[in-house]
Amino acid sequence: MSESLVLASVMIAALVILLPLLFHLTKYLGAQSDNVRKNETVEGGIRLVYKDSFESFNIKFFLVGIIFLIFDVEILYMFPWALNLRELGMFVLIEMFVFIGLLLAGLIYVYKSGILKWS
């Protein structure tokens, strides 16, 4: 058996044994709090007075979250483009303006459809 295989086996065995042990020890070594107020569930400063986990939420929260993720991921495509703009040339510049135009059209559609209005 090679030395690297033995080292990898020992490291995996150590992780399998040590991680559960450390997680178990934190229960006894960590700070304990019997304060009821500290153990309450708080979401964004709003106290949840109901206990049902299947309570319905306004769909606007999900829509805004999905729209944010879509536009955020699309913006990530612009960073490598901006760093390599000089090497890529004029064709890629025009493609990026088309891409930005499509993003702008999507944002205008979202705004006109009233998804961003909270009334």
Backbone as CSV, one residue per row, in Angstrom:
resi,resn,N_x,N_y,N_z,CA_x,CA_y,CA_z,C_x,C_y,C_z
1,MET,0.840,-1.175,0.000,0.000,0.000,0.000,0.886,1.240,0.000
2,SER,0.491,2.227,-0.767,1.321,3.429,-0.850,1.142,4.286,0.402
3,GLU,2.130,5.143,0.624,2.106,5.990,1.823,0.978,7.001,1.774
4,SER,0.666,7.505,0.589,-0.403,8.503,0.489,-1.772,7.881,0.771
5,LEU,-1.967,6.617,0.395,-3.221,5.939,0.680,-3.384,5.707,2.183
6,VAL,-2.302,5.352,2.845,-2.346,5.163,4.295,-2.637,6.490,4.987
7,LEU,-1.986,7.560,4.546,-2.207,8.876,5.138,-3.653,9.327,4.930
8,ALA,-4.184,9.126,3.745,-5.569,9.501,3.473,-6.532,8.681,4.329
9,SER,-6.268,7.399,4.498,-7.123,6.547,5.324,-7.109,6.978,6.776
10,VAL,-5.933,7.315,7.291,-5.826,7.774,8.674,-6.552,9.106,8.859
11,MET,-6.417,10.004,7.889,-7.095,11.301,8.003,-8.603,11.139,7.955
12,ILE,-9.104,10.289,7.081,-10.547,10.061,7.010,-11.056,9.403,8.286
13,ALA,-10.318,8.441,8.803,-10.722,7.791,10.052,-10.716,8.785,11.210
14,ALA,-9.722,9.654,11.246,-9.667,10.660,12.305,-10.854,11.609,12.205
15,LEU,-11.213,12.019,11.000,-12.366,12.903,10.831,-13.667,12.220,11.233
16,VAL,-13.811,10.945,10.855,-15.029,10.210,11.181,-15.165,10.039,12.687
17,ILE,-14.065,9.913,13.382,-14.116,9.733,14.838,-14.142,11.074,15.563
18,LEU,-13.313,12.019,15.151,-13.171,13.273,15.892,-14.339,14.233,15.714
19,LEU,-14.877,14.350,14.521,-15.959,15.318,14.321,-17.194,15.014,15.161
20,PRO,-17.724,13.802,15.169,-18.870,13.551,16.053,-18.524,13.735,17.535
21,LEU,-17.297,13.369,17.892,-16.872,13.548,19.287,-16.829,15.027,19.660
22,LEU,-16.285,15.860,18.787,-16.226,17.295,19.069,-17.615,17.918,19.118
23,PHE,-18.495,17.524,18.216,-19.858,18.044,18.253,-20.576,17.621,19.531
24,HIS,-20.314,16.421,19.983,-20.924,15.956,21.228,-20.352,16.706,22.437
25,LEU,-19.063,16.982,22.420,-18.444,17.693,23.544,-18.894,19.147,23.657
26,THR,-19.265,19.772,22.560,-19.709,21.165,22.639,-20.992,21.302,23.445
27,LYS,-21.760,20.260,23.509,-22.979,20.303,24.327,-22.625,20.478,25.802
28,TYR,-21.527,19.905,26.225,-21.146,19.981,27.627,-20.175,21.119,27.926
29,LEU,-19.341,21.460,26.959,-18.335,22.497,27.195,-18.823,23.898,26.858
30,GLY,-19.831,24.006,26.020,-20.323,25.316,25.598,-21.188,25.971,26.653
31,ALA,-21.500,27.246,26.409,-22.339,27.997,27.338,-23.766,27.477,27.292
32,GLN,-24.376,27.361,28.442,-25.745,26.908,28.555,-26.635,28.103,28.891
33,SER,-27.802,28.163,28.296,-28.733,29.248,28.562,-30.112,28.664,28.826
34,ASP,-30.655,28.981,29.994,-32.001,28.540,30.328,-32.998,29.674,30.151
35,ASN,-32.551,30.768,29.558,-33.407,31.919,29.356,-34.404,31.609,28.242
36,VAL,-35.685,31.676,28.547,-36.720,31.347,27.574,-36.728,32.371,26.455
37,ARG,-36.536,33.633,26.794,-36.567,34.687,25.790,-35.414,34.538,24.795
38,LYS,-34.258,34.090,25.260,-33.110,33.928,24.378,-33.308,32.766,23.410
39,ASN,-34.060,31.768,23.814,-34.279,30.595,22.974,-35.474,30.733,22.037
40,GLU,-36.126,31.900,22.012,-37.256,32.110,21.109,-36.774,32.180,19.666
41,THR,-37.672,31.802,18.758,-37.381,31.914,17.344,-37.698,33.324,16.891
42,VAL,-36.717,34.000,16.307,-36.915,35.356,15.813,-36.449,35.384,14.367
43,GLU,-37.292,35.869,13.487,-36.945,35.951,12.079,-36.982,37.402,11.643
44,GLY,-35.828,37.996,11.454,-35.755,39.370,10.974,-36.354,40.381,11.943
45,GLY,-36.289,40.128,13.238,-36.815,41.062,14.213,-38.294,40.877,14.491
46,ILE,-38.952,39.972,13.803,-40.383,39.732,14.005,-40.535,38.446,14.804
47,ARG,-41.177,38.552,15.936,-41.371,37.364,16.765,-42.473,36.493,16.154
48,LEU,-42.194,35.238,16.063,-43.183,34.302,15.537,-44.070,33.851,16.690
49,VAL,-45.308,34.255,16.670,-46.202,33.931,17.779,-46.958,32.634,17.527
50,TYR,-46.858,32.096,16.340,-47.536,30.851,16.031,-46.512,29.729,15.989
51,LYS,-46.963,28.533,16.212,-46.054,27.396,16.316,-46.105,26.478,15.096
52,ASP,-47.054,26.694,14.192,-47.207,25.807,13.048,-46.107,26.066,12.017
53,SER,-45.351,25.052,11.666,-44.270,25.239,10.700,-44.784,25.277,9.265
54,PHE,-46.047,24.928,9.062,-46.613,24.937,7.722,-47.467,26.179,7.481
55,GLU,-47.191,27.234,8.217,-47.904,28.495,8.036,-47.552,29.089,6.679
56,SER,-48.539,29.629,5.983,-48.280,30.166,4.654,-47.670,31.560,4.749
57,PHE,-46.790,31.864,3.827,-46.142,33.160,3.740,-46.604,33.846,2.463
58,ASN,-46.448,35.136,2.435,-46.783,35.894,1.244,-45.835,35.492,0.113
59,ILE,-46.383,35.256,-1.065,-45.586,34.803,-2.210,-44.604,35.869,-2.669
60,LYS,-44.834,37.117,-2.295,-43.941,38.205,-2.706,-42.515,37.974,-2.202
61,PHE,-42.361,37.395,-1.010,-41.025,37.125,-0.487,-40.258,36.191,-1.421
62,PHE,-40.919,35.142,-1.881,-40.277,34.176,-2.760,-39.985,34.778,-4.130
63,LEU,-40.927,35.550,-4.657,-40.727,36.153,-5.970,-39.564,37.129,-5.967
64,VAL,-39.495,37.967,-4.940,-38.378,38.917,-4.864,-37.061,38.166,-4.703
65,GLY,-37.055,37.102,-3.921,-35.843,36.304,-3.758,-35.392,35.654,-5.052
66,ILE,-36.322,35.103,-5.804,-35.981,34.466,-7.075,-35.495,35.492,-8.084
67,ILE,-36.166,36.645,-8.140,-35.745,37.703,-9.064,-34.351,38.187,-8.704
68,PHE,-34.087,38.343,-7.400,-32.749,38.754,-6.982,-31.701,37.739,-7.415
69,LEU,-31.972,36.451,-7.213,-30.999,35.426,-7.604,-30.761,35.417,-9.107
70,ILE,-31.826,35.573,-9.880,-31.663,35.572,-11.333,-30.768,36.720,-11.774
71,PHE,-31.065,37.933,-11.303,-30.277,39.079,-11.737,-28.876,39.057,-11.132
72,ASP,-28.745,38.508,-9.931,-27.427,38.433,-9.301,-26.517,37.465,-10.059
73,VAL,-27.031,36.320,-10.454,-26.229,35.353,-11.200,-25.880,35.904,-12.579
74,GLU,-26.808,36.613,-13.185,-26.519,37.196,-14.498,-25.436,38.267,-14.390
75,ILE,-25.434,39.012,-13.325,-24.401,40.035,-13.125,-23.024,39.371,-12.974
76,LEU,-22.983,38.170,-12.414,-21.696,37.473,-12.255,-21.037,37.172,-13.596
77,TYR,-21.824,37.049,-14.659,-21.251,36.820,-15.977,-20.511,38.052,-16.495
78,MET,-20.819,39.207,-15.933,-20.198,40.435,-16.434,-18.783,40.653,-15.889
79,PHE,-18.451,40.080,-14.747,-17.128,40.316,-14.173,-15.993,39.740,-15.021
80,PRO,-16.050,38.478,-15.435,-14.964,37.978,-16.295,-14.908,38.716,-17.633
81,TRP,-16.076,39.087,-18.142,-16.118,39.843,-19.389,-15.418,41.180,-19.219
82,ALA,-15.678,41.872,-18.122,-15.077,43.188,-17.902,-13.561,43.082,-17.729
83,LEU,-13.095,41.999,-17.139,-11.653,41.841,-16.937,-10.919,41.543,-18.242
84,ASN,-11.580,40.889,-19.172,-10.928,40.472,-20.420,-11.460,41.211,-21.638
85,LEU,-11.980,42.382,-21.452,-12.630,43.100,-22.538,-11.661,43.446,-23.665
86,ARG,-10.466,43.854,-23.333,-9.515,44.264,-24.378,-9.072,43.089,-25.240
87,GLU,-8.932,41.912,-24.636,-8.507,40.744,-25.410,-9.642,40.154,-26.239
88,LEU,-10.888,40.368,-25.824,-12.017,39.722,-26.486,-12.462,40.432,-27.755
89,GLY,-12.355,41.738,-27.794,-12.654,42.449,-29.032,-14.040,43.063,-29.081
90,MET,-14.341,43.624,-30.256,-15.560,44.398,-30.452,-16.813,43.525,-30.517
91,PHE,-16.707,42.316,-31.080,-17.869,41.439,-31.185,-18.421,41.083,-29.808
92,VAL,-17.532,40.792,-28.869,-17.962,40.440,-27.513,-18.543,41.657,-26.804
93,LEU,-18.054,42.844,-27.107,-18.625,44.070,-26.548,-20.077,44.230,-27.003
94,ILE,-20.335,43.988,-28.274,-21.705,44.079,-28.796,-22.583,42.988,-28.182
95,GLU,-22.043,41.791,-28.034,-22.797,40.716,-27.386,-23.168,41.078,-25.959
96,MET,-22.243,41.720,-25.245,-22.542,42.080,-23.856,-23.606,43.167,-23.791
97,PHE,-23.603,44.092,-24.744,-24.658,45.099,-24.760,-26.016,44.454,-25.052
98,VAL,-26.054,43.436,-25.901,-27.297,42.701,-26.138,-27.727,41.990,-24.855
99,PHE,-26.786,41.391,-24.154,-27.061,40.707,-22.884,-27.611,41.691,-21.860
100,ILE,-26.982,42.856,-21.730,-27.452,43.869,-20.790,-28.836,44.362,-21.208
101,GLY,-29.080,44.477,-22.507,-30.401,44.869,-22.990,-31.469,43.853,-22.608
102,LEU,-31.133,42.566,-22.716,-32.078,41.527,-22.298,-32.347,41.587,-20.798
103,LEU,-31.310,41.830,-20.009,-31.506,41.995,-18.566,-32.397,43.191,-18.270
104,LEU,-32.165,44.281,-18.965,-32.979,45.481,-18.776,-34.423,45.213,-19.192
105,ALA,-34.638,44.489,-20.276,-35.997,44.138,-20.698,-36.681,43.264,-19.649
106,GLY,-35.936,42.337,-19.061,-36.496,41.506,-17.991,-36.854,42.322,-16.766
107,LEU,-36.012,43.274,-16.413,-36.294,44.129,-15.261,-37.508,45.013,-15.523
108,ILE,-37.637,45.526,-16.735,-38.806,46.336,-17.077,-40.070,45.473,-17.024
109,TYR,-39.996,44.240,-17.502,-41.139,43.336,-17.435,-41.548,43.065,-15.990
110,VAL,-40.568,42.813,-15.136,-40.857,42.559,-13.719,-41.493,43.790,-13.083
111,TYR,-40.986,44.965,-13.410,-41.526,46.189,-12.831,-42.949,46.454,-13.327
112,LYS,-43.179,46.269,-14.622,-44.516,46.529,-15.191,-45.541,45.500,-14.728
113,SER,-45.115,44.279,-14.449,-46.056,43.262,-13.998,-46.460,43.447,-12.547
114,GLY,-45.797,44.354,-11.817,-46.202,44.686,-10.453,-45.670,43.754,-9.391
115,ILE,-44.685,42.942,-9.715,-44.140,42.017,-8.718,-43.432,42.766,-7.598
116,LEU,-42.824,43.900,-7.922,-42.052,44.631,-6.921,-42.907,45.577,-6.066
117,LYS,-44.210,45.635,-6.300,-45.096,46.484,-5.498,-45.612,45.685,-4.304
118,TRP,-45.544,46.269,-3.120,-45.932,45.566,-1.899,-47.318,45.935,-1.399
119,SER,-48.077,46.696,-2.136,-49.398,47.121,-1.641,-50.434,46.034,-1.728
